[in-house]
Every structure is written in structure tokens, then in C-alpha cells.
Amino acid sequence: MKIVLTGSLGNISKPLTEILVKEGHDVTVISTDPDKQGRIQAMGAQPAIGSISDLPFLIKTFTGTDVVYCMNPIDFTARDMHTWNRNMDNFSEAIRVTGVKRAIVLTGWIAHLLRSIHPEKRFQALPDTAVTFVRPGPFYSNFYHLKDMIRQQRMIVSNYGGEDMVAFAAPEDIAAAIAAEMNTPAAAGLHVRYVASEELTCAQAAQIIGEAIGIPDLRWIILPPGQVQQALEATGVSPEAAGLLIEMQENMHNGKAQHDYYLNRPVLGKRKLRDFAREYADWYHQN
């Protein structure tokens, strides 16, 4: 198949590219960074240098494609979250104009619950395309962003935590699930596929990470949303993006995220948190 991937050579798109090239597909990888061209070509894929905010570029790149993978990263410093929505609109419009029949859209296990942005609703206007929303739980790689908090406070703080159950996901398992979805025929319309690698309470996750890095009493503490908002803004997150994160975390704390997940529970992936924790510990002590 002819497949177009967004996400450059990020945590998911890089292993996804490797899987799809190995399977013999014709893969194009969109990246905004011209310096990535050589690395993309070395992996056996074709680079397309441009931005997902550029609709004519997307239309040109999607033309003649069998499957597209759409991911739209959030800029946590941005004051205007509507830019994020417009990028999703660009994906939908490019798919409509070019007639792509299969689309895999990375959202998240709380995407359908959000009030401030509506990532999945943007694709309701594509009745002739089979669209699968891939909804992973929080990435293992999110722990990289918590290094300073863990080191300075010897705890993790957010407005979810403790005994809240989280369906953590390894980027490698997400990539494998996306590749499997691309190879699975689907009828036109909207579909959902959850992805998780391990189901753990936040307290269990903190213990695993803490033991790996030498802080066996590491805890994951729940704070009121207002305090978390202030803490996020103090690290450079915009008020608007901080509000979105608070909304996401609240849906993990109040059980709404887990409700639909349990109704559509996936087979868990291969990579467990202890596997990641060993790599994380090496990185943690070197940075």
C-alpha cells in the first residue's frame, strides 16, 4: 500500500515507519525539518518536507494515497488552541479532497470527553472514508517531562494520581497497533481502537519508576486543579494549554476515561513499565 505518515520521526512515527517499510509498503513521512530527509530515506521511506498547517501541501502529499496516519501534536506554549483545531480540519479536508479511503487518527483515551477541543468530531464529515481513532492511554515517555519534578520534590503531582487506574501505553506498542489497523480492512465510517501496554494505578507506576531510579518511596500526589494550573504555568506552559491538561487529568481522576476504555478494553501490548523504567533510570542519572 501507499501510506503517508505524519509525526516526522517521533516516538510513534519512527517505529511505525520501520514496521511498515519492513512489511514492504510504500511509505512517505511528513516532517517540517529538512535535516530529517536523510534519516527518513535511510529507513527506506520517502520524505515530504512541509507542515500540516499547510492545506495545499497536505492535499498534494495525500493525493494517490491508500492510507494516511494523522497526528497533531499540541504546542504547550501556544496561547491559541484553535490552531490545533485548524490542523485537524486540514487533515479532514485533505482526506475529503483527495478521496483517501482509509485514515488512522491518533487521539487519546480522553479525546471524546474534552470540551475545549474536539479532535474526533472534525472527521464526522467523511462518510466515504474508514476512519479509526487510535486512543492510547498516557505514554510511558511522559515520565521524561517529570524528571525535574521528581528530582526536586521527590514526588509526582497532578490533579490525578494515587489509586487512579491508568492504561499506560508504550510508543512502540502504539506503533504496532497502528500498523495492524492499517492492515485490517474496515468499512467506511468512524471506528475506535484503544491501545494500552499495562494497566496500573498511579501509585504502582510511581513505585516502579521510583525503585528504578533509587527513590523507592516516590509517590504520586493529587493536588487541586488550581495548584496544578499554577505549577504548569510556572514551567512555561501557556494558561490555555495548562487548562487543557487540567481537563484531561480531571477525566482520568473522575473515572470517565476508564469507563469507555473498559467497555472497549484492548489486548495489552508487550512492553511493560518495568521495561521502560530501566531505560528511564539510565537517562535520569545521565541528565
Disulfide bonds with the S-S distance in Angstrom:
none
